[in-house]
């Protein structure tokens, strides 16, 4: 599996870039839209939550803090959703190649993961700039975001691989996942603070893998705290579990995938 | 000799589910329930391909030829059996499908090359040759979606011809396309054979099989019915399927079924014609090309060389009385030679509205060295008097008859000559 990804690395990379380029093909500003869209999202959130619906975070005396909190969760979640949903469909979308060429299935999913990671990197750099302009603090801690976001995307890779393969046999999976991931988002403290949830529900978060990623992001970006060792252990474990599950599912069903496509 | 492909007891079974629920039930029962029908596309196939040999795979549609190829290329997995492919294998069918419409020709070469598993360095080294071979010019930087279908095939074929895999798969994709393309393909096959490349040839064209193959496998219903010498296998194929081998009939049938496609270069010869054009347009000339003996388009020839003049035309209305004509003119504007199909065959052609023709003249170029221009046309058969001209185009092609190594004559026409000389002591005699 890993060896195949390595062999096709330039193909994956170049097609991830091509994804970004083609997404806005034919438009005047082209590639620039990849920057404009997240930028406006960040600016709109900042404007609304610091000027109109002023929301403050407990313990932080900054008008833009809630907007930062929101962006810190919603941007990575958006990329995660993109990875999972597009990745799940990647095999079906690339059926023409798979039916005729001896290319490994998962390179098409890897391509999706990489392109949404690149897009996410752009968004996060924009967020960093906006936070700086708003007088926020940037510490060396932000560097931890790199491995953190990578882990989050790899977690998504495993999920996309698992369901992407099953989706070949049951096309309902892709549809189902779209709904499921929305429910998942609202079960994770992204647009709200985890403290507002009643005490007896607090423990449920601990069983939600996405919570650990989002909470770590909040800690670093908003509260300038280091994620605990527990955070890292959980994130690494769920990522490994998801990737291993994905590989096993692929290995088990590989011989039949191209017969069905 | 070294084997490049070894196949042992290869089988491919497809599971046919009547509904996705049946698959779900099987999965839920962890494979204890069986709710599918089986279809064996291939059963127990064994063969080997030695380095430098050409293996033919024949059989009617549905015999399992493409399933076998797909397994060998790694695109699908066999259900049981073993196969080993030593080295890289490339087929034309694969190449075209690897193209991405939004990418430029050059990007597509790199991209689909990588999909086939060639390294970046290897492709970079080949790219100039591929681009040159394709003759696409500046179009190579345009997105492939803007290509005509002919340009698309040319791009795919240039890749195919310039990559150097260990095994070539020559499939049906090569037998489509116009006469120029096919001739190019056969030339290419010949070079491959000379270079000692291993080839798998999959075709319905038994002539090609007989000409190129060292060994042939005849597939029937997914089973390898027999393997052996090309002549025996081709005969067996015909007896098995009761196909009459009548080349002329087959050729006629094919040309009447398939659409006549006009190569780009041939149309350019018309649009770029330098001379006068006239006619009432009832029959429109779409293209013209001059081919040498190997089928390559050319503008020069040796005296006495056999050439083909191909005229493409479309009738715009029903025409009952039609002949195609050509005429060579020298640099002094003297008509050197002209003829039409009515003169050659003594038959009038009738055409329906919208019918597209490909008229082929085989001409022995018995001309003196120098430059000639060609006029072509379509008219009624009254060539002597009161002739109705549908289209007449002058100066659409030039032909240079090159200076021969040994000058055999001078003047306008080559007249067949024998020579005798008698003297008191000797007799000279020449025969041509």
Interface residues (C-beta under 8 A of the other chain):
Chain A: X7 X8 X10 X11 X14 X15 X18 X22 X25 X96 X97 X98 X99 X100 X101 X102 X103 X169 X170 X254 X255 X256 X258 X259
Chain B: X14 X15 X20 X23 X24 X70 X73 X74 X75 X76 X77 X79 X93 X94 X97 X98 X100 X102 X103 X110 X111 X114 X115 X116 X117 X120
